[in-house]
Amino acid sequence: MITKSIPNICTLFNLCLGMVAILMALNDNYSLAAIMIIIAMLMDGLDGRMARALNAQSEFGKELDSLSDLVSFGVAPIIIMYDIAFKELNPVLAITASLIFPMCGALRLARFNVRAGVPGYFTGLPIPAAGGVLATLSLFHNDVTTPYMIISTILLSYLMVSRVRYPNFKKAGIPRKALWLAPWVIIAAVFIAVMFPNQVSKLIFVPLALYALLGVKQSIDRLIRRRSKKEKESLR
């Protein structure tokens, strides 16, 4: 019974980290808030792998995961961005830009729960990746102007609900014998991240942003190939 509960415990830890990130952002500790979201991403990736390795997958766990993700990757990142970059804007613009992101995140999660995707791919940018990009991007507020922050927020929101396909790495399982290593790897990652929050957060922004752009590039490449194929067929 306890073994079957381990994935849900990881999911609840993900939710707790999202709440901690919100509280830290409200206390102007933005770097650590972003780190909490990054650690929540680790936990989000771990719970599914744990469930598959322990044969503990369930509809309850699936729904709990979605609710936790909405808090940790939909609400928490936009609170960081709002507090760090949007707060000084026109209230209507700031609130509108802030509402779009979690709403699109909720739609993305709902679609994921009810529609079968393409094997090996996610349809739309996964909300953990979108939330991770937004949280870490906010730390560049001294280098990136607010209009670009708004555009980035809207673009990330759109990518979540789009039909753009992204590689799915969640199916990569953890051998049962290696499960005991996972907590130690996470503890080591947390220690490094907490010791150097600003540097680690900004460093992690790069692969997350590249992943978000990867789907766009692949979609453009597919579109170009389709048009080229149609042109060749029309010339026959």
N, C-alpha and C positions, 0 to 999 in steps of 0.2 A: 504493500500500500504506500509506504513512504517513498519507495523507488519510483512509483508511478507519479508521485506528486512533485518530483524534482523539476521537470520542465515548467510546471506552473509556478513553482517558487522562483525560478529564473525570470519568468514573465512578470511576476509581481515586483521583483527587484528592479526590472526595467521600468515599471511604473513609478516606483519610489525614486529612482534616479531622475526621472522626468520632473517629479514634484520638487526634488531638491534643486534641480536646475532653475525652476521657476523662482524659488525662494532666493537663490543666490543672485539671479538677475535683478530681482526687486531690491536687493541690497548692493547693487552696483558691482558685483563680483562676476563680471562677464566671462573672463577666461575660464574660471572654474565651472561656471554654468555650462559653457560649451563642452568642457571636458566631461561633465556628467552626461551630456547627450551622446558623446562619443562612446563612453562606457556603456550606456544604455543600448547603443548599436551592437556592441559586443554581446551583451546579454540577449538581445533580440535574435542574433544569429545563433547563439548557443542553445536557446530553448527548443527550437525546432530540431536541431541536430540531436539534442538529448532525447527528445520525444521519439525520434526515429530509431536511435540506438537502443533505447529502453523499451521500444514497442509500446509507447504510452501516448500515442496520438489520439485526440478526441475532439469532438465538436466544441465542448466546453473550453478546452485549451485554445482552440482556434479563435473563438469569440473573445476570450480573455486577452489574447495576444493583440487583437485588433483594437480593443479598448485601451490597452496600455500604450500601443503605438500612437494612437491619436493624441494622447497626453504628452508622451515623451518626444515625438517627432512632428506633431502638428501644432500643439499649443505652446510648448516650452520654447522652441526656436523662434516663433514669431514674437513672443514676449521679450526675448533677448533683443531681437532686431528692433522692435518698437521702442524699447527703453533706451537703446543705444543710438538709434538713427532717426526714427520716425516721430519721436515725441515732440520735437520742435516744429514739425510741419503744421499745415492747416489741419485742424482736428478731423474734418470730414475726409480729407485725403488720407491722413494717417490711419484712421479707423477702417476705411474702405480697403486700403492696401493690406492691413493686418487681418481683416476678416477673410479675404480671398484664400489665403494659404491654408488655414485649418479646414475650411469648407471643402476645398479641392482634395485635401488629405483624407477627409471623411468619405468623400465620393470614391476616391481611389481604393480605400480599404473595403468599402461596401462592394464595389465591383469585383475586387479580388476574391471576396468570400462567396460570390454567387455565380461567377463566370469562370469556366475553364480556360486557362491561357494556352499559349503555344508552348509545347514541350521544350524545356530548356530556356525559356524566356519569360520575362515579366511584360505585361502590357501596361505601358505607362511607367514613369520613374517611380520606384518604390519609395514610400514615405520615409523610411529611415535614411535613405540616401539624400532625399530632398531636405529633410530636417537637418541632417549633418552638414550639408552645404550651406544652408541658411545660417545655422548657428556659428559656424567657423568664418563665413563671409562677414558676419557682423563685426568681427574683431579687426577687420581692415577699415573701420569707419574713418580713421584718420587719413587713409590713403585713397579711399573710394568715396566719391560724392554721393549724397543722398539720392539724387535721381537715378543713378545706376543701381543703388540698393533696391529701389522700388521696382525698376525694370527686372532685376534679377529675381525678386520675390514673385512677381507676376509670371515670369518665364518658368520658374520652378513649379508654380501652381499649375500652369498649363501642362507642363510635361507630365505631371502626375495623372491627369485625367485624359491625356492624349492616347493615341494608338501606337505611339513609338515603342518599339520593342527593346528591352534591355536584357543582357545575359543574366541568367538565374544561377547563382552560385550556392543557393541554399540546399540544393539536393546533394551537395558533397557531404557525405556522412562522416561521423567520428566512430572509429572502431570501438567496440565496447571496452576493450582492454586499455584504450587510451583516454577514457572518460575522466579518470582520476587526474590527468594532467591539465585538463581544461581550467579548473579553478586556479591552479598555480600560475598558468599563463595569464589569466585575467588579473590576478593579484599583482603580478609583475608589471603588467601594462598600466594598471591603476596607479601603482607607486611611481612609475616614470612620469605619467601624465600629471599627477598631483604635484610632483616636484618641479615640473617645467610646464605649467598649464598653457601659458601664452604661446610658447614655441611649438609645443606639440599640437595645439589646436590649429595653428596656422599651417603647420606642416601637413596635417591630415586633410586640410582643405584641398590640396592639390589633387590627390587621387580621387577624392569624392567629386570634385568638379570635372575631372577628366571622364569619370564614369557617366556623369550626367550628360556630357557632350558626346560621348561615344554613341549613345542611342540615336542622337540627332544626326550624326555623321553617317551611321549605317542606314538610317531611313532615307537620307538624301542620295546615298549611293544606290539603294534599291530603286528609288524613283528614277534616277538617271538610267539605270539598266533597263527598266521597263519601257521608258520612252524610246531608248535606243532600239530595243527589240521590236516595238510597234512600228518604228520608222523603217526598219529593215523588212518587216512583213509587208508594209504598204508598198515597198518598192518592188516586191516580187510580181 
